[in-house]
């Protein structure tokens, strides 16, 4: 066992697999064949003298040894990347914060926070990427994100079962809302009773890794009629504006509703609450990341 024999290519491949969750996705992201990715992982496991990945039908999961190697790999690769930039005469990335965000946060919350940060701290560079909550959590674990905005629904469990637990801060907890065409009979009131949702047409999409339909009001005692399938939240709202059906929206997205859409609360049934969380690895938060976190909190509070 000698990790000094591990190659930088192997470490990069391993980090990509840890972030993507499958060998196939990592291979596609890197432009490698899956067999080449498998060979790199096998070589790294030989160097480590331990199994680093647990293969499952739905993908891979890091073993205890894998978590140890991943932490070291992330640190080594970040140092190599910093040295490469310095040798190329490029500015250091000490003021760069890598931020991930769930889909509906990109409509209002994220632009508001980034714009405010550019005014208050112009030396800080924020790079962002959209992803599902599971993908963003994997990216945090892999060290390719510094912060992530993630969403959570009751019963508000931790986003993963890995150790150490992620540091989570609740930025907001608000009620789920309903988007209705202004021409729809339900748009005439100030709220909608849950009983009025029976038999409605919905604009929805399958939630990644779950049975729940994103866009259908939770807990309806009927099989929902899906008129249109869309993953993009702004596309869903445009379909609502066109009178094509109803969809749910988070409070953070309500301000982005286009003309032709009313956003209303729903009465009756269990309270449907949603949280916006800021997630990161535990430990001291570097100054640039702390400023980004402050901007995100301020953006939520101003919304």
C-alpha positions in Angstrom: 0.0 0.0 0.0 1.5 3.3 -1.1 -0.7 6.2 -2.1 2.4 8.0 -3.4 2.0 5.7 -6.4 -1.4 7.2 -7.2 -1.5 9.4 -10.3 -3.1 12.8 -10.6 -5.3 11.5 -13.3 -6.5 8.7 -11.0 -7.2 11.2 -8.3 -9.2 13.4 -10.7 -11.1 10.5 -12.0 -11.9 9.4 -8.4 -13.1 12.8 -7.4 -15.4 12.9 -10.5 -16.9 9.5 -9.7 -17.5 10.6 -6.1 -19.2 13.7 -7.3 -21.3 12.2 -10.2 -22.3 9.0 -8.3 -21.8 6.6 -11.2 -18.9 5.5 -13.4 -20.9 6.2 -16.5 -21.6 9.8 -15.6 -18.0 10.4 -14.6 -16.8 8.9 -17.9 -19.1 11.2 -19.9 -18.0 14.3 -17.9 -14.4 13.5 -18.4 -14.6 12.3 -22.0 -13.3 8.9 -21.1 -14.6 5.4 -21.7 -16.2 3.7 -18.8 -13.5 1.0 -18.9 -10.8 3.7 -18.7 -12.5 5.1 -15.6 -12.8 1.6 -14.1 -9.0 1.0 -14.7 -8.1 4.3 -13.0 -10.3 3.4 -10.0 -8.8 -0.1 -9.8 -5.3 1.4 -9.8 -6.1 3.8 -7.1 -7.6 1.1 -4.9 -4.4 -1.0 -5.4 -2.3 2.0 -4.3 -4.6 2.6 -1.3 -4.7 -1.1 -0.4 -8.4 -0.8 0.2 -11.7 -0.7 -1.5 -12.7 2.9 -2.1 -16.1 2.5 -3.8 -19.1 0.3 -3.0 -20.8 -0.7 -6.2 -24.6 -0.7 -6.1 -27.3 -1.1 -8.7 -28.1 2.6 -8.6 -24.4 3.7 -8.7 -21.5 3.9 -6.3 -21.0 4.9 -2.7 -17.8 5.8 -1.0 -16.4 3.4 1.6 -14.8 4.7 4.8 -11.4 4.5 3.1 -12.9 6.2 0.1 -13.8 9.2 2.2 -10.3 9.5 3.5 -8.8 9.4 0.1 -11.3 11.8 -1.3 -10.5 14.5 1.3 -6.8 14.1 0.5 -7.4 14.1 -3.3 -9.5 17.3 -3.1 -6.7 19.1 -1.2 -4.0 17.8 -3.6 -5.9 18.7 -6.7 -6.8 22.2 -5.5 -3.1 22.8 -4.7 -2.0 21.6 -8.2 -4.7 23.7 -9.9 -3.5 26.8 -7.9 0.1 26.2 -8.8 -0.9 25.8 -12.5 -2.6 29.1 -12.5 0.3 30.8 -10.8 2.8 29.4 -13.3 0.5 30.6 -16.1 0.6 34.1 -14.7 -3.1 34.0 -13.9 -4.6 35.6 -10.7 -4.9 33.4 -7.7 -8.3 31.9 -7.0 -8.2 32.7 -3.3 -11.2 35.0 -3.7 -13.2 32.5 -5.8 -16.2 30.8 -4.2 -17.9 27.8 -5.9 -21.6 27.8 -5.3 -24.2 25.2 -6.2 -27.9 25.9 -6.3 -31.2 24.0 -6.8 -33.3 24.9 -9.8 -35.8 27.3 -8.5 -33.2 29.3 -6.6 -31.7 30.5 -9.8 -34.8 32.6 -10.8 -34.6 35.2 -8.0 -32.5 34.3 -5.0 -29.2 33.6 -6.7 -29.1 36.6 -9.1 -30.1 38.9 -6.2 -27.3 37.6 -3.9 -24.6 37.7 -6.7 -25.6 41.2 -7.8 -25.4 42.5 -4.2 -22.0 40.8 -3.6 -20.6 42.3 -6.8 -21.4 45.7 -5.3 -20.2 45.1 -1.8 -17.2 42.8 -2.4 -16.1 43.2 -6.1 -12.9 41.3 -5.5 -14.8 38.1 -4.7 -15.5 35.9 -7.8 -18.5 33.6 -7.5 -18.8 30.6 -9.9 -22.1 28.8 -9.8 -23.7 25.6 -11.1 -27.2 24.2 -11.0 -28.0 20.7 -9.7 -30.3 18.5 -7.8 -29.9 18.3 -4.1 -28.2 14.9 -4.2 -25.8 16.0 -6.9 -24.9 19.2 -5.0 -24.3 17.2 -1.8 -22.0 14.8 -3.7 -20.1 17.8 -5.1 -19.6 19.3 -1.6 -18.3 16.0 -0.4 -16.0 15.8 -3.4 -14.6 19.2 -2.7 -15.7 20.7 -6.1 -18.2 23.1 -4.4 -17.6 25.3 -1.4 -21.3 26.1 -0.7 -24.6 24.8 -1.9 -28.2 26.0 -1.7 -30.3 23.0 -1.3 -34.0 22.4 -0.7 -35.7 20.2 1.9 -39.2 19.0 2.5 -40.8 17.4 5.6 -39.7 15.5 7.7 -36.5 17.5 7.0 -34.0 14.7 7.2 -30.2 15.4 6.7 -29.4 15.4 2.9 -27.1 12.4 3.3 -26.0 9.8 5.9 -22.3 10.3 5.4 -19.8 11.3 8.1 -19.0 14.0 9.1 -22.5 15.5 8.8 -22.7 18.6 6.6 -23.0 22.0 8.2 -26.5 23.2 7.4 -28.0 26.6 8.0 -31.7 27.2 7.4 -32.1 30.4 5.3 -35.9 30.2 5.0 -38.8 28.0 5.8 -41.9 28.9 3.9 -45.2 27.4 2.7 -45.4 25.7 -0.7 -47.6 27.7 -3.1 -49.8 27.1 -6.1 -49.5 28.7 -9.5 -52.8 29.1 -11.4 -53.7 30.7 -14.7 -55.4 34.1 -14.3 -58.2 32.8 -16.5 -58.8 29.7 -14.2 -61.8 29.8 -11.8 -59.4 29.1 -8.9 -57.7 32.4 -9.6 -60.7 34.5 -8.4 -60.0 34.1 -4.7 -57.2 34.9 -2.3 -56.5 31.2 -1.6 -57.4 27.7 -2.9 -59.0 25.0 -0.8 -57.3 21.6 -1.2 -60.6 20.0 -2.1 -60.7 22.2 -5.2 -57.6 20.6 -6.5 -59.3 17.3 -7.3 -59.6 16.6 -11.1 -57.2 19.4 -12.1 -54.6 19.2 -14.8 -51.0 19.5 -13.6 -47.6 20.5 -15.1 -45.0 18.4 -13.3 -41.8 16.3 -13.5 -40.6 13.2 -11.8 -38.3 14.1 -8.9 -34.8 12.6 -9.1 -34.5 9.5 -6.9 -38.0 9.8 -5.5 -41.6 8.8 -6.3 -43.0 12.3 -5.8 -44.1 14.3 -8.8 -42.5 17.8 -8.6 -45.3 20.3 -9.5 -48.3 18.3 -8.2 -49.7 19.3 -4.8 -48.5 16.7 -2.3 -50.9 14.2 -0.7 -53.8 14.3 -3.1 -56.0 11.2 -2.7 -56.2 10.6 -6.4 -54.0 9.8 -9.3 -53.0 13.2 -10.7 -53.7 14.0 -14.3 -50.4 15.2 -15.8 -51.1 17.4 -18.8 -47.5 18.5 -19.4 -44.1 17.3 -18.2 -41.3 19.8 -17.7 -38.3 19.9 -15.4 -37.6 23.6 -15.9 -39.6 25.7 -13.4 -39.8 28.8 -15.6 -41.1 26.6 -18.4 -43.7 25.3 -16.0 -44.8 28.8 -15.1 -45.0 29.8 -18.8 -47.3 26.8 -19.4 -49.4 27.9 -16.5 -49.6 31.4 -18.0 -50.8 29.8 -21.2 -53.7 28.1 -19.4 -52.2 24.6 -19.7 -52.6 23.5 -16.1 -51.5 24.1 -12.5 -48.2 23.6 -10.8 -46.6 24.1 -7.4 -44.0 26.8 -6.7 -41.7 27.5 -3.9 -41.9 30.9 -2.2 -38.5 31.8 -3.6 -39.8 31.4 -7.1 -43.1 33.3 -6.7 -41.6 36.7 -7.6 -40.5 35.3 -11.0 -44.1 34.3 -12.0 -44.8 35.8 -15.4 -47.9 37.8 -16.4 -50.9 35.5 -16.6 -50.1 33.6 -13.4 -51.5 34.0 -9.9 -49.6 32.5 -7.1 -51.9 31.5 -4.2 -51.7 29.6 -0.8 -53.6 26.4 -0.4 -55.9 25.8 2.6 -56.8 22.5 4.2 -54.7 19.4 4.6 -51.3 19.2 6.1 -49.1 22.3 6.0 -46.7 22.0 3.2 -43.5 23.7 4.3 -40.2 23.9 2.3 -36.8 24.9 3.6 -33.9 26.6 1.8 -30.7 25.4 3.3 -27.1 26.6 2.9 -24.9 23.5 3.1 -21.1 23.1 3.4 -18.5 20.8 4.8 -17.9 21.3 8.5 -15.0 23.4 9.6 -13.9 27.1 9.5 -15.4 29.0 6.7 -12.9 31.0 4.6 -13.6 34.8 4.4 -14.8 34.9 0.8 -17.2 32.0 1.4 -18.5 33.7 4.6 -19.2 36.9 2.6 -21.2 34.8 0.0 -23.1 33.2 2.8 -24.0 36.6 4.2 -25.2 37.8 0.8 -27.4 34.8 0.4 -29.0 35.3 3.8 -29.6 38.9 3.0 -31.2 38.0 -0.3 -33.5 35.6 1.4 -34.5 38.1 4.0 -35.2 40.8 1.4 -37.5 38.4 -0.5 
